[in-house]
Amino acid sequence: MGIIRKPDFTPDFSIPVVIAGGGACGLTAAIAAKRQGVDVVVLERDAHPAGSTAMSYGGICAADTVAQKKVGLSDTHEQFFDDILAITKGQTDPAHARTIAENAGPTLDWLTEDLGFDLDVEVQWAGLGHSQLRLHAPPGRSGEVLMGMLLSAVDREGVDVLTQARVTDLIVGLDDRILGVRVERPDGMEEFGCDQLILATCGYGGNEDLIRQYMPELENAQYYGHEGNVGDALLWGQELGAAVDDLGAYQALGSLSSPGNLVIPHTLLIGGGAQINKNGERFENELHDISGQALTILEQPDGEIWVVYDQTLHDEAQDRFEEYKTAVSLNLCKFASNWADLAQQMRVPADVLVRTMDSVTRYKQGDTSDPFGRPFTTDRQLEAPFYAIKVTGALFHTQGGLCVNGEARVVRADGSAFPNLFAGGGAARSVSGPSVWGYLPGMGICTAVTLGKLAGETAARSAKLV
């Protein structure tokens, strides 16, 4: 698997725009390209397109959108850009950050206003790096629902999606022009010619060798992502001589239920809940660094902790989040009328938990300050009955990758663009900086659809010139 140098390649048939990968990025690119009036095919390795998008919350961060204005929110691309630079400590590429900040809003509006996607502003998911409410999510807060919307749009637009078709090699001619792809299918190998190629194969979270090399702190952590994310695009790009960056950056989860492997919504903490380790103690500011929390949780006894909250937060989560609803149906939530009884179910020291939660009450009253720096005074007090659910930390997806320019074209180290190669989503470098602490909620699918739309439109325009 890799790069095949074959300048005299003459395929039996050629397609103007070929897209490797049928997740959010690939399908968005396909819709955008098809709407420009060119033929396009999506090559998807699985029997049914899903990818990491289907495993996610489905949230997309974007600024200055029609959906925000409908609920009276005022936000700007510049505020979004400033938030990206702030959370990454200025260690992300500002030009790339501006591309995302300025194009995410128009992309979100295109999805909702032109394509009819049902995405509304998540009013319960505040902060965590965003200075404004700018997470847009589907009903049920489910990535599967978002994928359903994308697949329906693909079908309406008449886009061809070829499943069980894994791209194994890129066929390359003179001047690094992509001439075609080699594809593995159940009945054998095929070769397709193409005028433009978009890499939308996501990241490398499922490649143990790359994780060991670039993020050794996660070598023994659980991976909660698509098994097909083995770094195909990164490896092809490196072999071609493409620029890559931020390979040690990733989005981790500090809220994966154990057992169950279900994503437990952070709104339980945003709404006033707390994280408790097996000693019955808090150990960090729960609203700081949503991604990096996975590492602090893994450092706790047995690498597991409890999220504690109350009936109101439980009801809200059950009403809004499909995965939490599933967790409830599996009896993963413990509940009791007081903290001491809940401690027994959690198997933590009751006296310590009572003392810990009494302290939280005082922080919320403003009697004393939280030693971890959490601003508790705006949070409501928890009221019985109380709930708890056990979670662990996990790797969700990587944030480093191929460097792209403002048109989503893959570039070399000197900044020059490859003639007909594009990348987006997890295949491309994100805007999270060099490590785990720079991730903003909703940025994964934001870069997927934003770069996907840019890549699809630019590839289609370029194909018309061939």
N, C-alpha and C positions, 0 to 999 in steps of 0.2 A: 504494500500500500504506500502511495506517495506520489511523486511527480514523474511523469513519463515524457521525456523530451522527444518529440516526434514532429518536426517541422513539415513533413510531407503527409501528415494525417489527412485522409479524405474519407469522412464518414458517409455511411449509407444515407443518413438523413440528419438534418441540423435544425435546431430550434433557436429562435432569436434570443430568448432569455431562459436560462436554466437556473433553478434554485435548488440548492442542496439543503434539505431540512424543512419539515412541515410543522414547526411550532409557530408561536406568535409572530416571530420575525419573518419566517419564510412565507407564511400565508398572507401577512400584510404586504410584503413585497410583491407577491403574486397578484393580489388585487390591484395594487397601484400600477404595476406594469401592464396588466390587462386593460385597465381603464385608459391607458395611453395608446391602445390600439395595436399592441403587438402580441404575438403568440408566446405563451409561457408554459413551462411545465415545472411542477414541484416534485422532486425526488425524495421520498420519505422512507426511511429504513424500516419503520414498523408497519404492522398490518393496519393500524389506525393511527392517524396523527394525534399526538397528545403532547409528548415532551415534558419539559419542566413546567411549562405554562399550566398544564392540567393539574399539576401537583401544588400549585400556588394558591394564594388568596385571590389572585386575579386583579389586584389593585394596580393602577397606573397613575403615577404622579405627573401632573402637568399644571401649567399656570396660565391665567388669563383666559379661561375657557368659558364657553357658553353655559356649561353646567354650573360652574361657580357663580356666574352672574345671576342665574336663575334663583339661587338661594341667597342672593345679596352679598356675596363675597367679592372683595376687591383684591386682586393679585396681579403681579406683573412678571414678565420674563426676567426682568432685572433682579427682582427679589429672589426668584428661583435660582438664578445664576449666583447671587450672593450667598444663598444657603448652601449651594454645592461647594463653593470655595471655602466657606466657613467650616463645614463638617469635615472636609478633606485637609484642613489646615493649610490651604493654598498649595497642596501637593498634587493636584490634578492638572491636566493640560487645560489652560483657560480657553483656548480656541475650541477644543472639543466640548468643554462644558457649555460654552455659549451656543454651539450648534444644537446641543440637546435642549437647553433652556428655551431657546427661541423657537424651536420646531415642535416641541412636545405639545404645546397648546393647540396649534393648528392641526396636528395629527389627531389629537383627542377629539377636536371638533369635527374633523373629517369622519372619524369613526361614528360619532353620535348623530351628527346632522346630515351627512351624506349617505352613510351606510346604515343608519338606523339602529346602532348598538344601544342597548339599555345600560348605560353607565351613569351612576349618580355620585355625587360628592359624599365621601364617608365623613360624616360630621362627628363621629365618636373617636376617630383616629387622629389625634392632634399631637403636635410637637415631634419629638424624636428626630430633630434636625430640620423639620419644615416649620417655617415661621408663619405659614398660612395653611388653611385646610385645602389640600390640593390632591388628595388621594381620590381617584375615581374608580369605582368598583361595580361589578355586575351583581344581580340579585343572588342572594345566598352567599355572597362574598366567596365565590368559587371559581378557580381557574378553569375547571371543566365547563362551566357555563360560558366563560369567555371564549374558550376553544370552540364551543358549539356555535357561537355567533360568527366567529371567523370562518368556520367550515361552511356555514350557511351562505355567507357572503361569497366565498370562493365558488360555491355551486351556482349561485345566481349570476356571477360574472362569467361563468363558463370556463373556469381555469381547470386545466388537467392536473390531477394529483395522482402520481404513480406511487403506490405503496409497495412495501417489501422490496424497495429499490435503494440499496445502500451504495453511495458513491465511494469507491475505493481508491481511485486515482484521478488526478488531473492530467490531461494531455496538453502539453505546452509546446508552442512553436517559437518562432523568432521574436526577440524583444519581449519575452515573457508573456506573450499573448496566449490566453487560454483558448485552445481549439476545440476542446471537448472533455468529456468525462467518461470514465469506465465505471460501470454500474453492476453490482452483484444482485442477481434476482434468484428466486427459487429454482428457475429452470436454466440457470447459467449466467454467463457474463454478457453484457451488452456495452456498446460504445455509442455515445450520443455526441454529435457536434453541437456547438453553441457559439453565438456571437458575443454573449455577455453571460458571466457566471456570478451568482450571488451565493456567498457562503453563509448559511443560517443553521449550522449544525450545533449551536450552543457552545458550552465551555468544556472543561476537562476535569470536572469533579469526580467522574467515574474512572479516571486514570490514576491508579495508585502510584505509579512511578513519578508522574508529574506532581502529584500532591506531596510525595516525599521530597521531591526536589525543590518545590517553590513554597510550600507551606507545611514544613515538618511538624509544626505544633498540632496539626490535625491528622497526623499519620494514623492514629488509632481511634479517631472520632468516627461516629456513624455518618454515612453519607445519605442524605435525604434528597435525592434528585434522580433524574432519568439515567438509567444504566447506559444509555447510548452516548452520554456526554463524555467522550474519551479523548477529546482534544484534536479531532480530525482537522479542523480548520487551522488551528494553531500549528500543528505539525506540517501541514502543507505549506502554510505561509512561511514558516522558518526555513523550509527546504528551498523555497523560491527566493529567499532573501528579503522578506517583508519585515518591516519594523514591528516590534512587539513591545509591550510595556505593562507595568503593574501586575506582573504574573504572581505576585504574592498577595493580591487583593481577592477578597471573597465575601459573599454574604453567608453568614452562619445563622443558625436559629437557636434561640435560647428557650424555645417554647414547643418542643416536640414531645407529645405525651408519651409517657413510659409506664406501662406498655401502650400499645395501640398505634404508635407512629402517626398521630394526627396533629395538625398544627393548631395550637391553642391560641386564640386571639389575644394580642397585646392589650386590647381594650380592657381586659380584666385588671391590668395594672394601671393603665392610664386613668381608669375610673376610680382608683383608690385602693386597689389590692396591693399585696406585697409578696415578695419572694422569701421563702423560708427554707433553710437547709435542714439536714437530718438531725442537727443539734438543736433545732427549734429557733434559730437565729436568722436575722437578716444579714446580708453580707455585701450589699452594694446599693447604689442608686438605681432603682429599677427602671427609671425613665432615661437613663444615659446609655448611649451606644447599643442600639437594638441588636446589632450584628455581633459586636464583640462580647456581648453577654454570654454567648455560647461558651467562650473560653473560661470565664469566671465560674460558670455553672459546672463545667467539667472538672474544675479544681475543687469543688465541694465533695464531701464524703460520698463515695460511690458514684460520683458524677451525676447526681440527680438532686432535684430540689422540688419544693411544693410551691405552687401559686395559691395564695389564700385570698378569698374575696367573699361576697355576700349574695343574698338572694336576688337583689336588684340587678347586680352585674351578671349573675347566672342567667336570669330571665332574658336580659338584653342580648347576651351572647347566643343563647339558644334560639332566639328569634331571628338573628341576623347571620349566623355563621354555620354553614352546613357541616363542617368538620367538628365543630363543638357539639352540634346536635348529635352527631354520630358518637362522640365520646360519651355523651349522656346516656345514649341507648346501650352502650357497652358497660355501663355502671363504673366508669373510670373516676367519677366525681364522688368525693366523700363530703358529708354534710352533718352538722350537729347544731344544737341550740346554744352552745357556748364553746369557748376556746379550749377548755380543758377536755371536754368530750371529743372535740375534733382532733386534738393532739393524740388521743388514744388511737383513733382510726389512722392517723398519719404515722403513728409509731415514733413520735418525737417526745422529748421530755415536756410534760404538761406545764410544769412551773415555769420553764424557760419560754414556751410559746405564749403563755399568759402575760409574762413580763414583757416580751417582745411586742405583743400587740397593744398592751397598755402604753408602751412608749410611742407607738404609731399614733394612738389616740391623742397623746399630748403634743406630738409634732403637728397634727392637724389643727389642734386648738391654738397653736402658736405659743404654748407654754415653754417649749424648748426647741432647739434646732436639731435636725437630723445630722448625725455625724458623717453620713455619706453624701450630704449635700442635696438631698431631694427636697424640692419645694412643696412640702405637704399642705401648706395652709389653704390652698385652693381646692383641695380634695374633700369630698364628702366623707363623713364618718361611716364605717361599715356597721351594718345592723344585722342582728341574728334573724334567721339562721345563717351560719357561716359555711363556706364551701372551701374545698381544697382539691387540687388535681396535680399529679406528679408529672414533671417534665424533665427533659435532659437537653443538652446542647448537641447540635449536629451541623454539618456542612450542607448548605443548600445548593449554591452554585458559585462558580468562580466569576471574578470581575475583571481579570486581566485578559489580554488577547491581542489581536491584530490591530495595528494603528490604522485609522481611516481618516480621510479628510472631510470637509463639510458636505460632500456629495456621497459619503459612505464608500468612497473608493479606497481600496487597500493601498497603502503607501510604503515606500522603501525608507531606509534610515535617512536618506538625504531629502525626504519629503516628496519625491517624485512619485506619481501615481502609476500603478500598473494599468495597462491599456484597457482592460475589460474585466477587472476583478473587483468585486464588492463584498462587504461583510457587514453584519449587524447582529444585534442581540448578544448572546454570550460568546459568539465567535469573535467579536470585536472588543477592543478595550472599552471599558465603561468609564464613568467619571467618579469612581470611588477612591481614587488615590492609590497609594502603594500597599495598603494593608486592610485589616478587617474593620477599622474604626470609621471608615469614610462612607459607609453605605447609608443611603437614604431610603426609607420605606417606599416601595413602589417603583424604585429605579430599575429593577430588572426588566419588567415588562415595558416600562417607559422607553428604555433604550432599544428594546426589541421592536416595538411598533414604530418608533420615531426613525431609527436607522433603517428599518425595513421599508417604510414608505419612501424615504429618500433614495435608498438603493433601487427600489423598483421603478420609480419615476425616472431616475437618471439612466439606469440600464436600458429602459425602454426607448428613451430619447436617443441614446447612443446606438441602439440596435437599428433604428430607422436610418442612421447615417451610413451603415455598413453596405 
